[in-house]
Amino acid sequence: MSIILGPHQYGKAENRIVRIYRDSPRHEIHDVNVSTALRGDFDAAHLRGDQGTVLPTDTQKQTAYSYAKEKGLLSIESYGLELARHFVDDVEPVSGARIEIEEFAWERVLVDGSEHDFTFVRKGQEIRTAAITVEGSGDAQREWVIGGFKDLVILKTTGSEFHGFLEDEYTLLQPTTDRIMATSLVAQWRFTTTDVDWEATYAGIKQIMVSTFATVHSLALQQTLYEMGKAVLEAYPFIAEIRMSAPNKHHFLYDLAPFGLTNDNEVFNADDRPYGLIQASVLRDDAPDAGPAWTIAGGFA
Ligand SMILES: O=c1[nH]c(=O)c2[nH]c(=O)[nH]c2[nH]1
């Protein structure tokens, strides 16, 4: 028996970078959280404490900030690709890089009915996400881009049923033909190309998902997720796969009978836990291999 070094990667997590575009009086803001991770032969650092091939995490951080100026930070997917390609192409021991990014949205405040040039309020909606992996060099280089969002809280007050489910001796749940359906949606989609209008695609996918949530008469959250994923794949041939995670944010009808009141789906208790957690992926049956697109080396949390 011998003890060996397993998979490893290292980088600078959660660089909070705010990039302002101020080329005109109407400023633009891009507010992101960037994590870098480098892979390659870093055995010596682990086995002997030899840092000769280790590009410090501090340097990775400095690069992330510099690239926000040098390469620009208009779309998190293209910025992440620039950063990952740089580490793999220009830093000798690096054979793979993964860049994970969250973007916090801001919107202009209105002053006298007009959008202000340089004052913003944080948008309460979803956080946009990207995960970029670049591996190998030269003609053998491969790239994987995942776009997505998290924390998209969405609710419909009707148009949702849940009945006909399997029952056993522990089943208490009453069937319903009219309930609130709500979730805080996480979605990630895998691109098959990097030749993409990232901004338009993001806006389009989000719009398709929210409108499908609204218009599908739901018999279960599972069905709604599948329909949302299917609609995205039908609209975007260059998306191979979409993965969704949806906590079922239960709204239970509150019992007002003790007060002599009726409750015709009007007053609910928004319960925060436990919650059903419905997770589903939808993909093309000819989707190209995902490679390391979804996973980080070693499966670290
Ligand atoms: O949409 C739902 N899916 C379920 O699997 C489930 N289970 C449950 O108790 N309520 C619901 N709702």
PDBQT file of the ligand as one rigid body, heavy atoms in Angstrom, charges set to zero:
ROOT
HETATM    1  O1  LIG A 401     -45.325  19.523  -7.811  1.00  0.00    +0.000 OA
HETATM    2  C1  LIG A 401     -45.190  18.717  -6.869  1.00  0.00    +0.000 A 
HETATM    3  N1  LIG A 401     -44.398  17.614  -7.027  1.00  0.00    +0.000 N 
HETATM    4  C2  LIG A 401     -44.229  16.688  -6.021  1.00  0.00    +0.000 A 
HETATM    5  O2  LIG A 401     -43.491  15.674  -6.195  1.00  0.00    +0.000 OA
HETATM    6  C3  LIG A 401     -44.872  16.958  -4.797  1.00  0.00    +0.000 A 
HETATM    7  N2  LIG A 401     -44.905  16.289  -3.605  1.00  0.00    +0.000 N 
HETATM    8  C4  LIG A 401     -45.690  17.000  -2.773  1.00  0.00    +0.000 A 
HETATM    9  O3  LIG A 401     -45.926  16.709  -1.572  1.00  0.00    +0.000 OA
HETATM   10  N3  LIG A 401     -46.165  18.128  -3.396  1.00  0.00    +0.000 N 
HETATM   11  C5  LIG A 401     -45.681  18.102  -4.652  1.00  0.00    +0.000 A 
HETATM   12  N4  LIG A 401     -45.811  18.980  -5.695  1.00  0.00    +0.000 N 
ENDROOT
TORSDOF 0
